[in-house]
Amino acid sequence: YNESTGEAFVAMPRSSGLKIGTVWGIPIYLHLSWFIIFLLLSMSLGTQYAEQYHQWTPEQHWTLGILTSLLFFGSVIFHELSHSLVAKLYKIPVTRITLFVFGGLASIAREPENASQEFNIAIAGPISSFVLAGVFYGVGRAFPSNEMVAALTGWLAWINVLLATFNLVPGFPLDGGR
């Protein structure tokens, strides 16, 4: 309970993960489970690139696999920051963003005041993921002769479309369930 504002809210534990930075005053954390999925995704992408691009060196396969994973998780942070920015526009405090094995979570200090606010906060994430998909697609089209750029941006465009579409499924805790 916040005595100065009269609002009740549930506080998240302060030590759930490794703090990697702060954006717009919002701390961003990596839950320990994130490291597992990062490792698995990087290995999977490195193997996929090795199978698709035999002419590349092993260093290129694994470097691009790790870079693609990092940019994917950057996409998840961007998605969560989009929710957070809209919440902050409605003067709803955002206490943290946490990346974990199943994705990301923007934690807000209180519920939106009405259905319109809740809808706008929820839809901001999928819209941002569709925008990122378009950006990655455009970058890939701008460098058609660079196989590494095409592989990286093609995968990131595709995965951001999937991320946005999956989040629109009408089931809680997905954005579509809000």
C-alpha positions as CSV (number, residue, x, y, z in Angstrom):
1,Y,0.0,0.0,0.0
2,N,1.4,3.4,-1.0
3,E,0.4,5.8,1.7
4,S,1.2,9.0,-0.3
5,T,-1.1,8.0,-3.2
6,G,-3.6,5.7,-1.5
7,E,-3.0,3.0,-4.1
8,A,-2.6,-0.7,-3.3
9,F,-0.2,-2.8,-5.4
10,V,1.7,-6.0,-5.3
11,A,5.5,-5.5,-5.2
12,M,7.8,-7.9,-7.0
13,P,10.8,-9.2,-5.1
14,R,13.8,-6.8,-5.6
15,S,16.4,-9.5,-6.2
16,S,14.9,-11.7,-8.9
17,G,17.7,-11.6,-11.4
18,L,20.7,-9.8,-12.7
19,K,20.1,-6.1,-13.4
20,I,21.5,-5.2,-16.9
21,G,20.5,-1.6,-17.1
22,T,17.8,1.1,-16.8
23,V,15.7,2.6,-19.6
24,W,13.3,5.6,-18.9
25,G,13.9,4.9,-15.2
26,I,12.8,1.3,-15.6
27,P,15.3,-1.3,-14.3
28,I,15.7,-4.3,-16.7
29,Y,16.6,-7.7,-15.2
30,L,17.6,-11.1,-16.6
31,H,16.1,-13.9,-14.6
32,L,18.5,-16.9,-14.2
33,S,16.3,-19.0,-16.5
34,W,17.1,-16.5,-19.3
35,F,20.7,-17.8,-19.6
36,I,19.4,-21.3,-20.3
37,I,17.2,-20.2,-23.2
38,F,19.9,-17.8,-24.5
39,L,22.4,-20.7,-24.6
40,L,19.9,-23.1,-26.3
41,L,18.8,-20.5,-28.8
42,S,22.4,-19.5,-29.7
43,M,23.3,-23.2,-30.1
44,S,20.3,-23.8,-32.3
45,L,20.9,-20.8,-34.5
46,G,24.6,-21.6,-34.8
47,T,23.7,-25.2,-35.9
48,Q,21.0,-23.9,-38.3
49,Y,23.4,-21.4,-39.9
50,A,26.0,-24.2,-40.3
51,E,23.5,-26.4,-42.1
52,Q,22.3,-23.6,-44.4
53,Y,25.6,-21.9,-45.1
54,H,28.3,-24.4,-45.6
55,Q,30.6,-21.8,-47.1
56,W,30.9,-19.9,-43.9
57,T,33.5,-20.6,-41.2
58,P,32.4,-22.1,-37.8
59,E,33.3,-18.8,-36.2
60,Q,30.8,-17.1,-38.6
61,H,28.1,-19.6,-37.7
62,W,28.5,-19.2,-34.0
63,T,29.1,-15.5,-34.0
64,L,25.9,-14.9,-36.0
65,G,24.0,-17.4,-33.8
66,I,25.0,-15.4,-30.7
67,L,24.3,-12.0,-32.4
68,T,20.9,-13.2,-33.6
69,S,20.0,-14.4,-30.1
70,L,21.1,-11.0,-28.6
71,L,19.1,-9.1,-31.1
72,F,16.1,-11.3,-30.5
73,F,16.2,-10.6,-26.8
74,G,16.7,-6.9,-27.7
75,S,13.4,-7.3,-29.6
76,V,11.7,-8.7,-26.5
77,I,13.0,-5.8,-24.4
78,F,11.7,-3.4,-27.1
79,H,8.3,-5.1,-27.0
80,E,8.2,-4.8,-23.2
81,L,9.4,-1.2,-23.3
82,S,6.5,-0.4,-25.6
83,H,4.1,-1.6,-23.1
84,S,5.9,0.3,-20.4
85,L,6.0,3.6,-22.4
86,V,2.2,3.5,-22.9
87,A,1.7,2.7,-19.2
88,K,3.9,5.6,-18.2
89,L,1.9,7.9,-20.6
90,Y,-1.1,7.0,-18.4
91,K,0.9,7.8,-15.3
92,I,1.1,4.1,-14.3
93,P,4.5,3.4,-12.7
94,V,6.5,0.6,-14.2
95,T,8.6,-1.1,-11.6
96,R,10.8,-3.4,-13.8
97,I,11.1,-5.4,-16.9
98,T,12.3,-9.0,-16.5
99,L,13.5,-11.3,-19.2
100,F,13.1,-15.0,-18.4
101,V,12.9,-18.4,-20.1
102,F,9.4,-17.7,-21.6
103,G,10.0,-14.2,-22.8
104,G,9.6,-10.9,-21.0
105,L,7.4,-9.2,-18.4
106,A,6.8,-5.5,-17.8
107,S,5.6,-5.1,-14.2
108,I,3.4,-2.2,-13.5
109,A,2.6,-0.8,-10.1
110,R,-1.2,-0.7,-10.5
111,E,-3.9,-1.8,-12.9
112,P,-5.1,0.6,-15.7
113,E,-8.1,2.8,-14.8
114,N,-10.3,1.5,-17.6
115,A,-10.5,-0.9,-20.5
116,S,-9.3,1.6,-23.0
117,Q,-6.0,2.1,-21.1
118,E,-5.6,-1.6,-20.7
119,F,-6.1,-2.3,-24.4
120,N,-3.7,0.4,-25.4
121,I,-1.0,-0.8,-23.0
122,A,-1.5,-4.4,-24.2
123,I,-1.6,-3.7,-27.9
124,A,1.6,-1.6,-27.8
125,G,3.8,-4.7,-27.5
126,P,2.5,-6.6,-30.6
127,I,2.5,-3.4,-32.7
128,S,6.1,-2.8,-31.7
129,S,7.0,-6.3,-32.7
130,F,5.3,-5.9,-36.1
131,V,7.2,-2.6,-36.6
132,L,10.5,-4.4,-35.7
133,A,9.7,-7.1,-38.2
134,G,9.3,-4.5,-40.9
135,V,12.6,-2.8,-39.9
136,F,14.5,-6.1,-40.0
137,Y,12.9,-7.0,-43.3
138,G,13.9,-3.6,-44.7
139,V,17.5,-3.9,-43.6
140,G,17.7,-7.3,-45.2
141,R,16.3,-5.9,-48.5
142,A,18.8,-3.0,-48.3
143,F,21.8,-5.5,-48.3
144,P,20.6,-8.3,-50.6
145,S,24.2,-9.4,-51.5
146,N,25.3,-9.9,-47.9
147,E,24.4,-13.4,-46.8
148,M,25.1,-12.9,-43.2
149,V,22.9,-9.7,-43.0
150,A,20.2,-11.5,-44.9
151,A,20.3,-14.6,-42.7
152,L,20.2,-12.5,-39.5
153,T,17.5,-10.0,-40.6
154,G,15.4,-12.7,-42.2
155,W,15.2,-14.7,-39.0
156,L,14.6,-11.6,-36.8
157,A,11.8,-10.4,-39.1
158,W,10.1,-13.8,-39.1
159,I,10.5,-14.2,-35.3
160,N,9.1,-10.8,-34.6
161,V,6.0,-11.5,-36.7
162,L,5.6,-14.7,-34.7
163,L,6.2,-12.9,-31.4
164,A,3.5,-10.3,-32.2
165,T,1.0,-12.8,-33.6
166,F,1.5,-15.2,-30.6
167,N,1.0,-12.4,-28.2
168,L,-2.4,-11.5,-29.8
169,V,-3.8,-15.0,-28.8
170,P,-6.7,-14.2,-26.5
171,G,-5.4,-16.0,-23.4
172,F,-3.9,-14.6,-20.2
173,P,-1.0,-13.8,-19.6
174,L,-0.5,-13.0,-23.3
175,D,-1.2,-9.5,-24.5
176,G,-4.4,-10.7,-26.3
177,G,-5.7,-12.0,-23.0
178,R,-5.7,-8.5,-21.6
